[in-house]
Amino acid sequence: MTGSSVGLRIGQGIDVHPFSDEVARPLLLGGVVVTGAGALGLAGHSDADVVAHALADAVLGAAGLGDLGRHAPESDPALAGADSLVLLRRMVELAADAGWAPVNADCTVVAERPKLASFVTAMAERLGEVLGAPVNVKATRAEGLGALGRAEGIACTAVVLMGPAASPDVAAPDRS
């Protein structure tokens, strides 16, 4: 294991993207295409999935491996339009290589629009499949305050609990 010999670690992440000017760009959050009134796509080098990005940063932080920009820089042309769930899976693999496995995660999406209540369960399921652990997703509004309150973009915060990765000889603990 990298760093401390403590059995559990917590990592937190945050990501923010403005809405895109490309009207055909889909809004992807937690690996789910969000539709409905106000569902404009987000601007970014990859698919701009703020939920997956925040969770990836949380995973890397708990494992002591820096941040997503270090492992998947915007300057890399190969990552243009990249699927953020693929990036998240890679960050989980890097954490496993460092001896850490997700136990559970919690994400909060901050969006004035669109309404996300009908999408959070699907987001949690998609992210949980990639993380290999339970994920909770919640949505809230910025109540008209600041850039998020003016509906200029969407943000997400995430926290993840990580424990020692199971060795290949030992069955993984039940993380439900």
PyMOL commands that place a pseudoatom at each C-alpha (Angstrom):
pseudoatom trace, name=CA, resn=MET, resi=1, chain=A, elem=C, hetatm=0, pos=[0.000, 0.000, 0.000]
pseudoatom trace, name=CA, resn=THR, resi=2, chain=A, elem=C, hetatm=0, pos=[1.145, 3.499, -0.783]
pseudoatom trace, name=CA, resn=GLY, resi=3, chain=A, elem=C, hetatm=0, pos=[1.578, 5.847, 2.181]
pseudoatom trace, name=CA, resn=SER, resi=4, chain=A, elem=C, hetatm=0, pos=[-0.017, 5.241, 5.548]
pseudoatom trace, name=CA, resn=SER, resi=5, chain=A, elem=C, hetatm=0, pos=[-0.720, 1.796, 6.939]
pseudoatom trace, name=CA, resn=VAL, resi=6, chain=A, elem=C, hetatm=0, pos=[-4.177, 2.963, 8.080]
pseudoatom trace, name=CA, resn=GLY, resi=7, chain=A, elem=C, hetatm=0, pos=[-6.867, 0.501, 6.979]
pseudoatom trace, name=CA, resn=LEU, resi=8, chain=A, elem=C, hetatm=0, pos=[-9.261, 3.086, 5.559]
pseudoatom trace, name=CA, resn=ARG, resi=9, chain=A, elem=C, hetatm=0, pos=[-8.858, 6.320, 3.622]
pseudoatom trace, name=CA, resn=ILE, resi=10, chain=A, elem=C, hetatm=0, pos=[-11.272, 9.027, 2.543]
pseudoatom trace, name=CA, resn=GLY, resi=11, chain=A, elem=C, hetatm=0, pos=[-10.888, 11.009, -0.653]
pseudoatom trace, name=CA, resn=GLN, resi=12, chain=A, elem=C, hetatm=0, pos=[-12.897, 13.950, -1.884]
pseudoatom trace, name=CA, resn=GLY, resi=13, chain=A, elem=C, hetatm=0, pos=[-13.270, 15.459, -5.319]
pseudoatom trace, name=CA, resn=ILE, resi=14, chain=A, elem=C, hetatm=0, pos=[-14.985, 18.359, -7.006]
pseudoatom trace, name=CA, resn=ASP, resi=15, chain=A, elem=C, hetatm=0, pos=[-15.535, 19.209, -10.643]
pseudoatom trace, name=CA, resn=VAL, resi=16, chain=A, elem=C, hetatm=0, pos=[-17.280, 22.077, -12.438]
pseudoatom trace, name=CA, resn=HIS, resi=17, chain=A, elem=C, hetatm=0, pos=[-18.055, 22.561, -16.133]
pseudoatom trace, name=CA, resn=PRO, resi=18, chain=A, elem=C, hetatm=0, pos=[-19.889, 25.368, -17.913]
pseudoatom trace, name=CA, resn=PHE, resi=19, chain=A, elem=C, hetatm=0, pos=[-22.683, 24.633, -20.349]
pseudoatom trace, name=CA, resn=SER, resi=20, chain=A, elem=C, hetatm=0, pos=[-21.498, 24.161, -23.928]
pseudoatom trace, name=CA, resn=ASP, resi=21, chain=A, elem=C, hetatm=0, pos=[-22.459, 26.353, -26.876]
pseudoatom trace, name=CA, resn=GLU, resi=22, chain=A, elem=C, hetatm=0, pos=[-22.850, 23.147, -28.960]
pseudoatom trace, name=CA, resn=VAL, resi=23, chain=A, elem=C, hetatm=0, pos=[-26.618, 22.575, -29.004]
pseudoatom trace, name=CA, resn=ALA, resi=24, chain=A, elem=C, hetatm=0, pos=[-26.236, 18.956, -30.139]
pseudoatom trace, name=CA, resn=ARG, resi=25, chain=A, elem=C, hetatm=0, pos=[-23.852, 18.034, -27.282]
pseudoatom trace, name=CA, resn=PRO, resi=26, chain=A, elem=C, hetatm=0, pos=[-25.593, 15.633, -24.856]
pseudoatom trace, name=CA, resn=LEU, resi=27, chain=A, elem=C, hetatm=0, pos=[-25.623, 16.218, -21.106]
pseudoatom trace, name=CA, resn=LEU, resi=28, chain=A, elem=C, hetatm=0, pos=[-23.854, 13.267, -19.485]
pseudoatom trace, name=CA, resn=LEU, resi=29, chain=A, elem=C, hetatm=0, pos=[-23.925, 12.964, -15.707]
pseudoatom trace, name=CA, resn=GLY, resi=30, chain=A, elem=C, hetatm=0, pos=[-22.767, 9.834, -13.923]
pseudoatom trace, name=CA, resn=GLY, resi=31, chain=A, elem=C, hetatm=0, pos=[-22.660, 8.021, -17.255]
pseudoatom trace, name=CA, resn=VAL, resi=32, chain=A, elem=C, hetatm=0, pos=[-26.337, 8.756, -17.932]
pseudoatom trace, name=CA, resn=VAL, resi=33, chain=A, elem=C, hetatm=0, pos=[-27.673, 10.922, -20.757]
pseudoatom trace, name=CA, resn=VAL, resi=34, chain=A, elem=C, hetatm=0, pos=[-29.892, 13.501, -19.056]
pseudoatom trace, name=CA, resn=THR, resi=35, chain=A, elem=C, hetatm=0, pos=[-32.819, 14.813, -21.084]
pseudoatom trace, name=CA, resn=GLY, resi=36, chain=A, elem=C, hetatm=0, pos=[-35.577, 17.327, -20.531]
pseudoatom trace, name=CA, resn=ALA, resi=37, chain=A, elem=C, hetatm=0, pos=[-35.942, 21.078, -20.172]
pseudoatom trace, name=CA, resn=GLY, resi=38, chain=A, elem=C, hetatm=0, pos=[-32.580, 22.784, -19.645]
pseudoatom trace, name=CA, resn=ALA, resi=39, chain=A, elem=C, hetatm=0, pos=[-30.536, 19.661, -20.401]
pseudoatom trace, name=CA, resn=LEU, resi=40, chain=A, elem=C, hetatm=0, pos=[-27.707, 21.342, -22.296]
pseudoatom trace, name=CA, resn=GLY, resi=41, chain=A, elem=C, hetatm=0, pos=[-24.407, 19.519, -22.680]
pseudoatom trace, name=CA, resn=LEU, resi=42, chain=A, elem=C, hetatm=0, pos=[-21.360, 20.644, -20.735]
pseudoatom trace, name=CA, resn=ALA, resi=43, chain=A, elem=C, hetatm=0, pos=[-18.187, 22.055, -22.287]
pseudoatom trace, name=CA, resn=GLY, resi=44, chain=A, elem=C, hetatm=0, pos=[-15.017, 20.063, -21.792]
pseudoatom trace, name=CA, resn=HIS, resi=45, chain=A, elem=C, hetatm=0, pos=[-12.164, 18.173, -23.429]
pseudoatom trace, name=CA, resn=SER, resi=46, chain=A, elem=C, hetatm=0, pos=[-13.708, 14.774, -22.653]
pseudoatom trace, name=CA, resn=ASP, resi=47, chain=A, elem=C, hetatm=0, pos=[-17.469, 14.154, -22.434]
pseudoatom trace, name=CA, resn=ALA, resi=48, chain=A, elem=C, hetatm=0, pos=[-17.464, 16.647, -19.502]
pseudoatom trace, name=CA, resn=ASP, resi=49, chain=A, elem=C, hetatm=0, pos=[-19.205, 14.296, -17.043]
pseudoatom trace, name=CA, resn=VAL, resi=50, chain=A, elem=C, hetatm=0, pos=[-18.715, 16.290, -13.816]
pseudoatom trace, name=CA, resn=VAL, resi=51, chain=A, elem=C, hetatm=0, pos=[-20.004, 13.438, -11.642]
pseudoatom trace, name=CA, resn=ALA, resi=52, chain=A, elem=C, hetatm=0, pos=[-17.536, 10.877, -12.999]
pseudoatom trace, name=CA, resn=HIS, resi=53, chain=A, elem=C, hetatm=0, pos=[-14.717, 13.447, -12.827]
pseudoatom trace, name=CA, resn=ALA, resi=54, chain=A, elem=C, hetatm=0, pos=[-15.417, 14.380, -9.196]
pseudoatom trace, name=CA, resn=LEU, resi=55, chain=A, elem=C, hetatm=0, pos=[-15.583, 10.698, -8.251]
pseudoatom trace, name=CA, resn=ALA, resi=56, chain=A, elem=C, hetatm=0, pos=[-12.327, 9.958, -10.106]
pseudoatom trace, name=CA, resn=ASP, resi=57, chain=A, elem=C, hetatm=0, pos=[-10.609, 12.773, -8.187]
pseudoatom trace, name=CA, resn=ALA, resi=58, chain=A, elem=C, hetatm=0, pos=[-11.965, 11.373, -4.905]
pseudoatom trace, name=CA, resn=VAL, resi=59, chain=A, elem=C, hetatm=0, pos=[-10.622, 7.888, -5.735]
pseudoatom trace, name=CA, resn=LEU, resi=60, chain=A, elem=C, hetatm=0, pos=[-7.207, 9.271, -6.645]
pseudoatom trace, name=CA, resn=GLY, resi=61, chain=A, elem=C, hetatm=0, pos=[-7.133, 11.459, -3.534]
pseudoatom trace, name=CA, resn=ALA, resi=62, chain=A, elem=C, hetatm=0, pos=[-7.893, 8.559, -1.203]
pseudoatom trace, name=CA, resn=ALA, resi=63, chain=A, elem=C, hetatm=0, pos=[-5.153, 6.501, -2.849]
pseudoatom trace, name=CA, resn=GLY, resi=64, chain=A, elem=C, hetatm=0, pos=[-2.669, 9.387, -2.599]
pseudoatom trace, name=CA, resn=LEU, resi=65, chain=A, elem=C, hetatm=0, pos=[-2.277, 9.521, -6.387]
pseudoatom trace, name=CA, resn=GLY, resi=66, chain=A, elem=C, hetatm=0, pos=[-2.905, 13.174, -7.180]
pseudoatom trace, name=CA, resn=ASP, resi=67, chain=A, elem=C, hetatm=0, pos=[-5.800, 14.248, -9.366]
pseudoatom trace, name=CA, resn=LEU, resi=68, chain=A, elem=C, hetatm=0, pos=[-7.497, 13.438, -12.653]
pseudoatom trace, name=CA, resn=GLY, resi=69, chain=A, elem=C, hetatm=0, pos=[-5.648, 16.194, -14.512]
pseudoatom trace, name=CA, resn=ARG, resi=70, chain=A, elem=C, hetatm=0, pos=[-2.353, 14.479, -13.666]
pseudoatom trace, name=CA, resn=HIS, resi=71, chain=A, elem=C, hetatm=0, pos=[-3.450, 11.112, -15.078]
pseudoatom trace, name=CA, resn=ALA, resi=72, chain=A, elem=C, hetatm=0, pos=[-5.746, 12.328, -17.896]
pseudoatom trace, name=CA, resn=PRO, resi=73, chain=A, elem=C, hetatm=0, pos=[-4.591, 15.840, -18.858]
pseudoatom trace, name=CA, resn=GLU, resi=74, chain=A, elem=C, hetatm=0, pos=[-6.724, 18.069, -21.077]
pseudoatom trace, name=CA, resn=SER, resi=75, chain=A, elem=C, hetatm=0, pos=[-3.614, 18.599, -23.187]
pseudoatom trace, name=CA, resn=ASP, resi=76, chain=A, elem=C, hetatm=0, pos=[-3.737, 14.957, -24.361]
pseudoatom trace, name=CA, resn=PRO, resi=77, chain=A, elem=C, hetatm=0, pos=[-5.419, 14.932, -27.788]
pseudoatom trace, name=CA, resn=ALA, resi=78, chain=A, elem=C, hetatm=0, pos=[-6.137, 11.204, -27.410]
pseudoatom trace, name=CA, resn=LEU, resi=79, chain=A, elem=C, hetatm=0, pos=[-8.601, 12.077, -24.647]
pseudoatom trace, name=CA, resn=ALA, resi=80, chain=A, elem=C, hetatm=0, pos=[-10.705, 14.459, -26.752]
pseudoatom trace, name=CA, resn=GLY, resi=81, chain=A, elem=C, hetatm=0, pos=[-14.310, 13.353, -26.281]
pseudoatom trace, name=CA, resn=ALA, resi=82, chain=A, elem=C, hetatm=0, pos=[-13.215, 10.536, -23.940]
pseudoatom trace, name=CA, resn=ASP, resi=83, chain=A, elem=C, hetatm=0, pos=[-15.860, 8.536, -22.068]
pseudoatom trace, name=CA, resn=SER, resi=84, chain=A, elem=C, hetatm=0, pos=[-15.519, 9.629, -18.442]
pseudoatom trace, name=CA, resn=LEU, resi=85, chain=A, elem=C, hetatm=0, pos=[-16.660, 6.240, -17.138]
pseudoatom trace, name=CA, resn=VAL, resi=86, chain=A, elem=C, hetatm=0, pos=[-13.665, 4.699, -18.925]
pseudoatom trace, name=CA, resn=LEU, resi=87, chain=A, elem=C, hetatm=0, pos=[-11.451, 7.315, -17.243]
pseudoatom trace, name=CA, resn=LEU, resi=88, chain=A, elem=C, hetatm=0, pos=[-13.046, 6.555, -13.856]
pseudoatom trace, name=CA, resn=ARG, resi=89, chain=A, elem=C, hetatm=0, pos=[-12.473, 2.816, -14.342]
pseudoatom trace, name=CA, resn=ARG, resi=90, chain=A, elem=C, hetatm=0, pos=[-8.796, 3.528, -15.112]
pseudoatom trace, name=CA, resn=MET, resi=91, chain=A, elem=C, hetatm=0, pos=[-8.450, 5.611, -11.923]
pseudoatom trace, name=CA, resn=VAL, resi=92, chain=A, elem=C, hetatm=0, pos=[-10.002, 2.761, -9.901]
pseudoatom trace, name=CA, resn=GLU, resi=93, chain=A, elem=C, hetatm=0, pos=[-7.430, 0.426, -11.481]
pseudoatom trace, name=CA, resn=LEU, resi=94, chain=A, elem=C, hetatm=0, pos=[-4.595, 2.813, -10.564]
pseudoatom trace, name=CA, resn=ALA, resi=95, chain=A, elem=C, hetatm=0, pos=[-5.867, 2.897, -6.981]
pseudoatom trace, name=CA, resn=ALA, resi=96, chain=A, elem=C, hetatm=0, pos=[-5.997, -0.916, -6.938]
pseudoatom trace, name=CA, resn=ASP, resi=97, chain=A, elem=C, hetatm=0, pos=[-2.410, -1.032, -8.197]
pseudoatom trace, name=CA, resn=ALA, resi=98, chain=A, elem=C, hetatm=0, pos=[-1.527, 1.173, -5.209]
pseudoatom trace, name=CA, resn=GLY, resi=99, chain=A, elem=C, hetatm=0, pos=[-3.341, -1.234, -2.859]
pseudoatom trace, name=CA, resn=TRP, resi=100, chain=A, elem=C, hetatm=0, pos=[-6.717, 0.515, -2.444]
pseudoatom trace, name=CA, resn=ALA, resi=101, chain=A, elem=C, hetatm=0, pos=[-10.286, -0.491, -3.295]
pseudoatom trace, name=CA, resn=PRO, resi=102, chain=A, elem=C, hetatm=0, pos=[-13.514, 1.530, -3.011]
pseudoatom trace, name=CA, resn=VAL, resi=103, chain=A, elem=C, hetatm=0, pos=[-15.845, 0.692, -0.130]
pseudoatom trace, name=CA, resn=ASN, resi=104, chain=A, elem=C, hetatm=0, pos=[-18.574, 3.236, -0.967]
pseudoatom trace, name=CA, resn=ALA, resi=105, chain=A, elem=C, hetatm=0, pos=[-19.028, 6.729, -2.386]
pseudoatom trace, name=CA, resn=ASP, resi=106, chain=A, elem=C, hetatm=0, pos=[-21.385, 9.677, -2.123]
pseudoatom trace, name=CA, resn=CYS, resi=107, chain=A, elem=C, hetatm=0, pos=[-21.861, 12.375, -4.792]
pseudoatom trace, name=CA, resn=THR, resi=108, chain=A, elem=C, hetatm=0, pos=[-23.790, 15.649, -4.754]
pseudoatom trace, name=CA, resn=VAL, resi=109, chain=A, elem=C, hetatm=0, pos=[-24.612, 17.307, -8.076]
pseudoatom trace, name=CA, resn=VAL, resi=110, chain=A, elem=C, hetatm=0, pos=[-25.257, 21.065, -7.942]
pseudoatom trace, name=CA, resn=ALA, resi=111, chain=A, elem=C, hetatm=0, pos=[-27.445, 22.156, -10.861]
pseudoatom trace, name=CA, resn=GLU, resi=112, chain=A, elem=C, hetatm=0, pos=[-30.027, 24.871, -11.160]
pseudoatom trace, name=CA, resn=ARG, resi=113, chain=A, elem=C, hetatm=0, pos=[-31.303, 23.088, -14.246]
pseudoatom trace, name=CA, resn=PRO, resi=114, chain=A, elem=C, hetatm=0, pos=[-32.244, 20.535, -15.438]
pseudoatom trace, name=CA, resn=LYS, resi=115, chain=A, elem=C, hetatm=0, pos=[-34.175, 18.729, -12.731]
pseudoatom trace, name=CA, resn=LEU, resi=116, chain=A, elem=C, hetatm=0, pos=[-32.214, 15.578, -11.906]
pseudoatom trace, name=CA, resn=ALA, resi=117, chain=A, elem=C, hetatm=0, pos=[-34.378, 13.646, -9.429]
pseudoatom trace, name=CA, resn=SER, resi=118, chain=A, elem=C, hetatm=0, pos=[-35.490, 11.085, -12.022]
pseudoatom trace, name=CA, resn=PHE, resi=119, chain=A, elem=C, hetatm=0, pos=[-31.884, 10.397, -13.101]
pseudoatom trace, name=CA, resn=VAL, resi=120, chain=A, elem=C, hetatm=0, pos=[-29.977, 9.956, -9.817]
pseudoatom trace, name=CA, resn=THR, resi=121, chain=A, elem=C, hetatm=0, pos=[-30.797, 6.264, -9.348]
pseudoatom trace, name=CA, resn=ALA, resi=122, chain=A, elem=C, hetatm=0, pos=[-29.509, 5.401, -12.829]
pseudoatom trace, name=CA, resn=MET, resi=123, chain=A, elem=C, hetatm=0, pos=[-26.377, 7.499, -12.170]
pseudoatom trace, name=CA, resn=ALA, resi=124, chain=A, elem=C, hetatm=0, pos=[-25.748, 5.662, -8.891]
pseudoatom trace, name=CA, resn=GLU, resi=125, chain=A, elem=C, hetatm=0, pos=[-26.126, 2.287, -10.609]
pseudoatom trace, name=CA, resn=ARG, resi=126, chain=A, elem=C, hetatm=0, pos=[-23.784, 3.152, -13.515]
pseudoatom trace, name=CA, resn=LEU, resi=127, chain=A, elem=C, hetatm=0, pos=[-21.139, 4.615, -11.210]
pseudoatom trace, name=CA, resn=GLY, resi=128, chain=A, elem=C, hetatm=0, pos=[-21.443, 1.680, -8.790]
pseudoatom trace, name=CA, resn=GLU, resi=129, chain=A, elem=C, hetatm=0, pos=[-20.785, -0.764, -11.637]
pseudoatom trace, name=CA, resn=VAL, resi=130, chain=A, elem=C, hetatm=0, pos=[-17.578, 1.067, -12.525]
pseudoatom trace, name=CA, resn=LEU, resi=131, chain=A, elem=C, hetatm=0, pos=[-16.475, 1.685, -8.939]
pseudoatom trace, name=CA, resn=GLY, resi=132, chain=A, elem=C, hetatm=0, pos=[-17.250, -1.868, -7.819]
pseudoatom trace, name=CA, resn=ALA, resi=133, chain=A, elem=C, hetatm=0, pos=[-18.898, -0.469, -4.694]
pseudoatom trace, name=CA, resn=PRO, resi=134, chain=A, elem=C, hetatm=0, pos=[-22.167, 1.232, -3.711]
pseudoatom trace, name=CA, resn=VAL, resi=135, chain=A, elem=C, hetatm=0, pos=[-22.549, 4.848, -4.856]
pseudoatom trace, name=CA, resn=ASN, resi=136, chain=A, elem=C, hetatm=0, pos=[-25.145, 7.316, -3.646]
pseudoatom trace, name=CA, resn=VAL, resi=137, chain=A, elem=C, hetatm=0, pos=[-26.017, 10.291, -5.878]
pseudoatom trace, name=CA, resn=LYS, resi=138, chain=A, elem=C, hetatm=0, pos=[-27.976, 13.342, -4.751]
pseudoatom trace, name=CA, resn=ALA, resi=139, chain=A, elem=C, hetatm=0, pos=[-28.934, 16.551, -6.555]
pseudoatom trace, name=CA, resn=THR, resi=140, chain=A, elem=C, hetatm=0, pos=[-29.390, 20.038, -5.175]
pseudoatom trace, name=CA, resn=ARG, resi=141, chain=A, elem=C, hetatm=0, pos=[-29.733, 23.594, -6.446]
pseudoatom trace, name=CA, resn=ALA, resi=142, chain=A, elem=C, hetatm=0, pos=[-27.551, 26.628, -5.781]
pseudoatom trace, name=CA, resn=GLU, resi=143, chain=A, elem=C, hetatm=0, pos=[-30.744, 28.625, -5.065]
pseudoatom trace, name=CA, resn=GLY, resi=144, chain=A, elem=C, hetatm=0, pos=[-29.858, 31.372, -7.549]
pseudoatom trace, name=CA, resn=LEU, resi=145, chain=A, elem=C, hetatm=0, pos=[-26.463, 32.131, -5.976]
pseudoatom trace, name=CA, resn=GLY, resi=146, chain=A, elem=C, hetatm=0, pos=[-23.315, 32.579, -8.068]
pseudoatom trace, name=CA, resn=ALA, resi=147, chain=A, elem=C, hetatm=0, pos=[-22.501, 31.090, -11.460]
pseudoatom trace, name=CA, resn=LEU, resi=148, chain=A, elem=C, hetatm=0, pos=[-24.198, 27.781, -10.627]
pseudoatom trace, name=CA, resn=GLY, resi=149, chain=A, elem=C, hetatm=0, pos=[-27.299, 29.606, -9.414]
pseudoatom trace, name=CA, resn=ARG, resi=150, chain=A, elem=C, hetatm=0, pos=[-27.377, 31.582, -12.670]
pseudoatom trace, name=CA, resn=ALA, resi=151, chain=A, elem=C, hetatm=0, pos=[-27.392, 28.200, -14.468]
pseudoatom trace, name=CA, resn=GLU, resi=152, chain=A, elem=C, hetatm=0, pos=[-24.033, 28.785, -16.167]
pseudoatom trace, name=CA, resn=GLY, resi=153, chain=A, elem=C, hetatm=0, pos=[-22.947, 25.196, -15.551]
pseudoatom trace, name=CA, resn=ILE, resi=154, chain=A, elem=C, hetatm=0, pos=[-23.034, 22.192, -13.242]
pseudoatom trace, name=CA, resn=ALA, resi=155, chain=A, elem=C, hetatm=0, pos=[-20.775, 21.111, -10.383]
pseudoatom trace, name=CA, resn=CYS, resi=156, chain=A, elem=C, hetatm=0, pos=[-20.373, 17.919, -8.409]
pseudoatom trace, name=CA, resn=THR, resi=157, chain=A, elem=C, hetatm=0, pos=[-18.680, 17.018, -5.158]
pseudoatom trace, name=CA, resn=ALA, resi=158, chain=A, elem=C, hetatm=0, pos=[-17.799, 13.432, -4.306]
pseudoatom trace, name=CA, resn=VAL, resi=159, chain=A, elem=C, hetatm=0, pos=[-16.384, 11.566, -1.363]
pseudoatom trace, name=CA, resn=VAL, resi=160, chain=A, elem=C, hetatm=0, pos=[-15.178, 7.967, -1.397]
pseudoatom trace, name=CA, resn=LEU, resi=161, chain=A, elem=C, hetatm=0, pos=[-14.140, 5.573, 1.337]
pseudoatom trace, name=CA, resn=MET, resi=162, chain=A, elem=C, hetatm=0, pos=[-11.312, 3.258, 0.311]
pseudoatom trace, name=CA, resn=GLY, resi=163, chain=A, elem=C, hetatm=0, pos=[-9.966, 0.175, 2.053]
pseudoatom trace, name=CA, resn=PRO, resi=164, chain=A, elem=C, hetatm=0, pos=[-7.145, -2.241, 1.354]
pseudoatom trace, name=CA, resn=ALA, resi=165, chain=A, elem=C, hetatm=0, pos=[-7.517, -3.963, -2.009]
pseudoatom trace, name=CA, resn=ALA, resi=166, chain=A, elem=C, hetatm=0, pos=[-8.024, -7.701, -1.707]
pseudoatom trace, name=CA, resn=SER, resi=167, chain=A, elem=C, hetatm=0, pos=[-5.067, -9.768, -2.766]
pseudoatom trace, name=CA, resn=PRO, resi=168, chain=A, elem=C, hetatm=0, pos=[-5.729, -12.236, -5.606]
pseudoatom trace, name=CA, resn=ASP, resi=169, chain=A, elem=C, hetatm=0, pos=[-5.564, -15.125, -3.093]
pseudoatom trace, name=CA, resn=VAL, resi=170, chain=A, elem=C, hetatm=0, pos=[-8.214, -13.688, -0.762]
pseudoatom trace, name=CA, resn=ALA, resi=171, chain=A, elem=C, hetatm=0, pos=[-11.894, -13.186, -1.457]
pseudoatom trace, name=CA, resn=ALA, resi=172, chain=A, elem=C, hetatm=0, pos=[-12.932, -9.542, -1.523]
pseudoatom trace, name=CA, resn=PRO, resi=173, chain=A, elem=C, hetatm=0, pos=[-14.981, -8.390, 1.490]
pseudoatom trace, name=CA, resn=ASP, resi=174, chain=A, elem=C, hetatm=0, pos=[-18.714, -7.788, 1.079]
pseudoatom trace, name=CA, resn=ARG, resi=175, chain=A, elem=C, hetatm=0, pos=[-18.957, -4.020, 0.486]
pseudoatom trace, name=CA, resn=SER, resi=176, chain=A, elem=C, hetatm=0, pos=[-22.747, -3.716, 0.329]
for i in range(1, 176): cmd.bond("trace and resi %d" % i, "trace and resi %d" % (i + 1))
show_as sticks, trace
zoom trace
